[in-house]
């Protein structure tokens, strides 16, 4: 028996993009578009009516994409979210990551890359193109640019907490903790939790680390 196709909901306020992507995906053997919507309200309604594996979400659509993503996570809906965007600025990407987006695909990517990203996200992988990683993981002039969420995770690591304990304390998923740790290690140029802890106690006063308590 063949495997069930990946059920996808498309959310984009540009009708041309929506129709083009739907046509593209319907030509694949393993992806089925179960709904196509143009704003966040309709997306949440579709998620209540349809079982879906992946939402392909435009951040710029009405009833903002960030609001829809936040509501999906607040309701704990069992769906992966792949952000489709033409405006890849670092702040927006960081916000989407903190709202637990599962991946990003620029609208400038080839159809093949978009299809691959949907398959990867559906399989439980994170999909972050190099261009997005450079924006989110950047450092400037030797100064470390940790986000507030990253500082909170680093503080918990320095207290000796496990990923599960950190997730419970900060009210985020363990996947989010792991992602922030990867980000932190890259920014600090450290290899493990011990080195990250040493860095924290050496530099926390200089960088005015916010307390998570």
C-alpha positions, 0 to 999 in steps of 0.5 A: 500500500502506498503512503498517504500524501502530505496534506498541505494548506496554502496561505497567501494573499497573492492569488497568482502565487496561490494558484501557481503554487497549488498547480505546482503541488498538485502535479506531485505524487506525494503532496495534496493541497487540502485548502488554499486561503488568503488571510489568517482568519480563513487559515485558522478556520481551514485548520479546524475543518481540515486535517493537515500536515503542513501549512505554507504560510505567507507572513505578509497576508492580512490578519498577519502571518505572525498572528496566525502562526502565534495562534496555531502554536497557542492552540497547539494545532498538530501542524508543521509551518513552512514560512513562504516569504519575499521579505527576508529581514533578520528581525522578521525571521527571528520573530518567526523562529521564536514563534516556532516556525519549522522552516523558511522558503523564499519566494525566489526559490525554484519550484523544486526547492519549495517542494523539497522544503515541504517534504523535509518539514513534513518529515520533521526536519527544520529548513533554514536556507543559508541566507536566513541563517546568515541574518539570524546568526550574525555577529557584528564588530566582534559583539555577540548579538544574542536575542532575548530568547537566546539569553534566557536559554543561555541563562538556564544552561548556566544554571545546569538545567536540561533541555526538558527543564528549560522548555518547561521553565520558558514555556517553549518546546524542546525543539525550540530550545535545541534550535536556540542552543545551536544558534547560541553555540554558533554565535559564541563560537563554543562547542558545548554547554560547558563552554557556553556556561563559561562564556556566560559567567565571563560576559553576562555583565558586559552584555546585560543579559536579561533574567528569565526568572 
